[in-house]
Amino acid sequence: MPPRAPDPRDAALAQLSLFDAAPAPAPAATPATAPPPAAAPPRPARPARPAAPAGLASTPPARAPATPPHLAPTEFRHPQANRELRLDGHLVAYALRRSRRRSIGFVVGTEGLSVNAPRWVGQGDIDAALRDKAGWILRKLGEQRDRARRLQAARVEWRDGTTLPFLGETLVVVLDPRTRGAQLQPGAPTADGAAAADGRAAQATLQGVPHRLLHVGLPQHATPAQIRDAVQAWLQRQARQVFEERCRLYAERLGVRVARLSLSSAQTRWGSASASGAIRLHWRLIHFGLATIDYVVAHELAHLREMNHSPRFWDVVRSVLPDYERAKDGLRQAVLPVFD
């Protein structure tokens, strides 16, 4: 049962899950629901409005906690909003859709709050249900906004001096037409804080920060697409080399045999394992440090002994990675650099 990876182009993916049994465009979750008033009389049907994208949904607790104290009064507006309400001082403009259902459902996605309600439930009852879950709604809206900002910050600008993560360190791209292909060079800072190699613009922004320089054989006027393709091809070659090494190491420790290793670009899985011994690993794991890569490798190889997520399976993982929970939690919160 393979781990799942996010689509780095889709801001709706808020977390990474390693334990779902099947892939999905976004982590499955149950929308919050609130029962409608039992005595409410039937009302004339209203025309259904276009539904907002479902995005992510989470199940709130029975009693919504108080509004997070760090969340200053702000506005959350869905692009298809047709109703708005103040929740604990925050203006929430949401998309309301009427449908043939028996309860009121809330979904918080990257675009904001969307509400699905029975056609006969009054607006006052809908607003009352939203106020009852105000703490949960505001917390999820804040989390989605924070994640959108993180994704925007992770967007790579393909130019000379751009940076991206590689094996948990900062990789600086240097366009150098004298270089054949792409070559990695150490970029350890010198005593005065400047990079030892000619990192150009990167020197001014990464003084004193451990990093590596990737010299790419392209001219300064290379297009973003050319730079991206050259760097991506190099990363994929590095991924295969690193994954083969880590698979050999952990296969020996676990007493299993890897019949075939291949790279994956799946949008929803970090890796997969089959009973035949075939292992697939997402090439973008190369952005993470070895501790994270080792966890996914050990996770997949453990499936060659236990094709499930039973306690026995986790005992197998723990036998080679006693502190695997730390890497698992870090992977869940990870945001990949966005390649356009």
C-alpha positions in Angstrom: 0.0 0.0 0.0 1.9 2.9 -1.3 2.6 6.3 0.2 0.9 9.3 -1.5 2.6 12.5 -2.7 1.1 15.8 -3.5 0.8 17.4 -6.9 3.2 20.3 -6.5 1.1 22.3 -8.9 -2.0 22.0 -6.9 -2.3 24.3 -4.0 -5.3 22.4 -2.7 -3.1 19.6 -1.3 -2.6 20.7 2.3 -0.8 17.7 3.6 1.0 14.6 2.5 -0.3 11.2 3.5 1.7 8.0 3.4 -1.0 5.7 4.6 -4.0 5.9 2.2 -4.8 2.7 0.4 -5.5 4.3 -3.0 -4.6 7.5 -4.8 -6.9 10.5 -5.1 -6.5 14.0 -6.6 -6.5 15.4 -3.0 -6.5 13.7 0.4 -9.9 12.3 1.1 -11.8 14.0 3.9 -15.3 14.2 5.2 -17.1 17.6 4.9 -18.4 19.1 8.1 -22.1 18.7 8.4 -24.8 20.2 10.6 -28.3 18.7 10.9 -31.1 21.0 9.7 -33.9 22.1 12.1 -36.4 19.3 12.4 -39.4 21.5 12.4 -38.5 23.8 9.5 -41.3 24.0 7.0 -40.7 23.2 3.3 -39.7 26.2 1.2 -39.9 26.7 -2.6 -36.9 25.3 -4.4 -34.2 27.8 -5.4 -32.2 27.5 -8.6 -28.9 25.7 -7.8 -25.9 27.9 -8.1 -22.6 26.6 -9.6 -20.7 24.6 -7.0 -17.3 25.8 -5.8 -14.4 23.3 -6.2 -14.4 21.0 -3.2 -10.8 21.4 -2.4 -9.9 19.9 1.0 -12.4 19.1 3.8 -11.9 18.1 7.3 -14.2 16.8 10.0 -14.6 19.3 12.8 -14.9 18.3 16.5 -18.3 18.2 18.0 -17.7 21.5 19.6 -15.6 23.9 17.6 -12.7 25.4 19.6 -12.4 29.1 20.1 -10.9 31.2 17.3 -7.1 30.9 17.2 -5.8 33.9 19.2 -3.1 34.6 16.6 -5.6 35.1 13.8 -6.2 38.9 13.5 -9.5 40.1 12.1 -9.4 39.6 8.4 -11.5 38.8 5.4 -11.9 35.4 3.7 -13.7 35.6 0.3 -14.6 32.7 -2.0 -14.3 33.7 -5.7 -17.9 32.5 -6.2 -19.2 33.9 -3.0 -22.9 34.8 -2.9 -23.4 35.1 0.9 -21.3 36.6 3.6 -21.2 36.5 7.4 -19.1 37.8 10.3 -17.6 35.0 12.4 -15.9 36.1 15.6 -15.1 39.5 13.9 -13.9 38.0 10.6 -15.8 38.6 7.4 -16.3 35.3 5.6 -17.8 35.5 2.2 -18.8 31.9 1.1 -20.3 30.1 -1.8 -23.7 28.7 -1.0 -25.2 25.9 -3.1 -28.7 24.5 -2.6 -29.1 20.8 -3.2 -31.3 17.8 -2.5 -29.6 16.7 0.7 -30.7 16.3 4.4 -28.0 18.2 6.2 -25.8 21.3 5.9 -22.3 20.6 4.7 -19.2 22.8 4.9 -16.1 22.5 2.8 -13.0 24.6 3.3 -10.7 24.6 0.3 -8.0 26.7 -1.2 -10.6 29.1 -2.6 -12.4 29.5 0.7 -15.6 28.2 2.3 -18.4 26.6 0.3 -21.6 25.5 1.9 -24.1 22.9 0.6 -27.6 23.1 2.2 -31.0 21.6 1.6 -33.3 23.8 -0.4 -35.8 24.2 2.3 -33.5 25.3 5.1 -33.7 29.0 5.8 -30.7 31.4 5.6 -30.9 32.1 9.3 -30.5 28.5 10.1 -27.5 28.2 7.8 -25.8 31.2 9.4 -26.5 29.7 12.8 -24.8 26.5 11.8 -21.8 28.4 10.6 -21.5 30.4 13.8 -21.7 27.1 15.8 -18.6 25.9 13.9 -16.9 29.3 13.6 -13.7 28.2 15.4 -13.2 25.2 13.1 -14.0 27.2 9.9 -11.7 30.1 10.8 -8.8 27.8 11.7 -9.1 25.9 8.4 -9.4 29.1 6.4 -6.2 30.4 8.1 -4.4 27.1 7.4 -5.4 27.2 3.7 -4.2 30.8 3.4 -0.9 30.0 5.1 -0.3 27.1 2.8 -1.1 29.1 -0.3 1.5 31.6 0.8 4.0 28.8 1.3 3.3 27.4 -2.1 3.7 30.8 -3.7 7.0 31.3 -1.9 8.1 27.8 -3.2 7.6 28.8 -6.8 10.9 28.5 -8.7 12.0 31.4 -11.0 14.1 29.7 -13.6 17.1 32.1 -14.1 20.8 32.3 -13.2 21.2 32.2 -9.4 17.9 30.6 -8.7 17.7 28.2 -5.7 15.9 25.0 -4.9 16.3 22.2 -2.4 18.5 19.2 -3.2 19.1 16.4 -0.6 17.9 18.8 2.1 20.4 21.6 1.2 20.2 24.6 -1.0 21.1 24.1 -4.6 22.2 27.3 -6.6 21.8 27.2 -10.3 24.7 28.9 -12.2 24.4 29.3 -15.9 27.8 28.6 -17.4 28.2 28.0 -21.1 31.7 26.7 -20.5 30.2 23.7 -18.6 29.2 20.6 -20.5 25.8 19.4 -19.4 25.3 20.0 -15.6 28.0 19.6 -13.0 27.7 19.9 -9.2 30.3 21.8 -7.3 30.7 22.4 -3.6 29.7 25.9 -2.6 31.2 26.2 0.9 31.4 29.8 2.1 34.9 31.4 2.5 36.1 33.2 5.6 34.5 36.5 4.4 31.1 34.8 3.8 31.2 34.9 0.0 30.8 31.7 -2.0 34.1 30.0 -3.1 32.9 29.6 -6.6 31.4 32.2 -8.9 27.8 32.0 -7.8 27.1 35.5 -9.2 23.8 36.8 -7.8 23.6 33.9 -5.4 26.6 35.1 -3.5 24.8 38.2 -2.3 21.8 36.3 -0.9 23.4 33.1 0.5 26.3 34.4 2.4 27.2 32.0 5.2 24.4 29.5 4.2 25.6 26.0 3.3 24.8 25.3 -0.3 25.9 23.6 -3.5 26.4 25.1 -6.9 25.0 23.4 -10.0 26.8 24.7 -13.1 24.5 24.3 -16.1 25.9 24.5 -19.6 23.5 27.2 -20.9 24.1 30.9 -21.8 22.8 33.8 -19.8 20.0 34.4 -22.2 18.6 30.8 -21.9 14.9 30.7 -21.5 13.2 29.6 -18.3 12.0 26.4 -20.0 15.5 25.5 -21.1 16.9 26.0 -17.6 14.0 24.1 -16.0 14.4 21.1 -18.4 18.2 20.9 -17.8 17.9 21.1 -14.1 15.1 18.6 -13.9 16.9 16.1 -16.0 19.9 16.4 -13.7 17.8 16.0 -10.6 16.2 12.9 -12.1 19.6 11.3 -12.8 20.7 12.1 -9.2 17.4 10.6 -7.9 18.0 7.3 -9.6 21.6 7.1 -8.3 20.6 8.0 -4.7 17.5 5.7 -4.7 19.5 2.7 -6.0 22.1 3.2 -3.2 19.5 3.5 -0.5 17.4 0.6 -1.8 20.5 -1.7 -1.7 21.3 -0.6 1.8 17.8 -1.2 3.2 17.0 -4.3 1.2 20.0 -5.9 2.8 18.9 -4.8 6.3 15.4 -6.1 5.8 16.3 -9.3 4.0 14.3 -8.5 0.9 15.1 -8.4 -2.8 14.2 -5.5 -5.1 13.5 -6.9 -8.6 13.2 -3.5 -10.3 13.5 0.1 -9.3 11.9 2.9 -11.4 11.2 6.6 -11.0 7.7 7.9 -10.7 6.1 11.3 -11.5 2.8 10.3 -10.0 0.8 13.2 -8.7 -0.6 11.4 -5.6 2.0 8.9 -4.4 5.5 9.1 -3.1 6.1 5.5 -4.0 4.7 2.0 -4.5 5.7 -1.6 -4.0 4.4 -4.8 -5.6 4.6 -8.3 -4.4 6.9 -9.1 -7.4 9.5 -6.8 -5.8 9.0 -3.9 -8.1 9.6 -0.5 -6.4 8.6 2.9 -7.7 9.8 6.1 -6.0 8.8 9.6 -6.9 11.9 11.4 -8.3 11.1 14.6 -6.4 12.0 12.9 -3.2 15.5 14.1 -4.2 14.6 17.5 -2.7 14.6 16.0 0.8 17.4 15.0 3.1 18.5 11.4 3.3 16.4 10.8 6.5 13.2 11.5 4.6 14.3 9.4 1.6 15.3 6.6 3.8 11.9 6.6 5.4 10.1 6.3 2.1 12.5 3.6 0.9 12.2 1.6 4.1 8.4 2.0 4.0 8.2 0.6 0.5 10.7 -2.2 1.1 8.8 -3.2 4.3 5.8 -3.9 2.1 7.8 -6.7 0.5 7.5 -8.4 3.9 4.1 -7.1 4.9 1.8 -5.9 2.1 -0.4 -3.9 4.5 -0.2 -1.2 7.2 -0.8 -3.6 10.2 1.2 -3.3 13.4 3.5 -6.0 12.0 4.3 -3.7 9.1 5.2 -0.8 11.3 7.4 -3.1 13.4 9.3 -4.0 10.2 9.8 -0.3 9.5 10.8 0.4 13.1 13.4 -2.4 13.0 15.5 -0.3 10.6 14.3 3.2 11.4 13.4 3.4 15.1 12.6 7.1 14.8 10.7 6.9 11.5 7.8 9.0 13.0 9.9 12.2 12.8 10.5 11.7 9.1 6.9 10.8 8.5 5.6 13.9 10.2 8.1 16.1 8.3 7.0 14.6 5.0 3.3 15.3 5.8 4.1 19.0 6.2 6.5 19.4 3.3 5.9 21.8 0.5 7.7 21.0 -2.8 9.2 23.7 -5.0 6.7 24.5 -7.7 8.0 23.9 -11.2 6.1 25.8 -13.9 
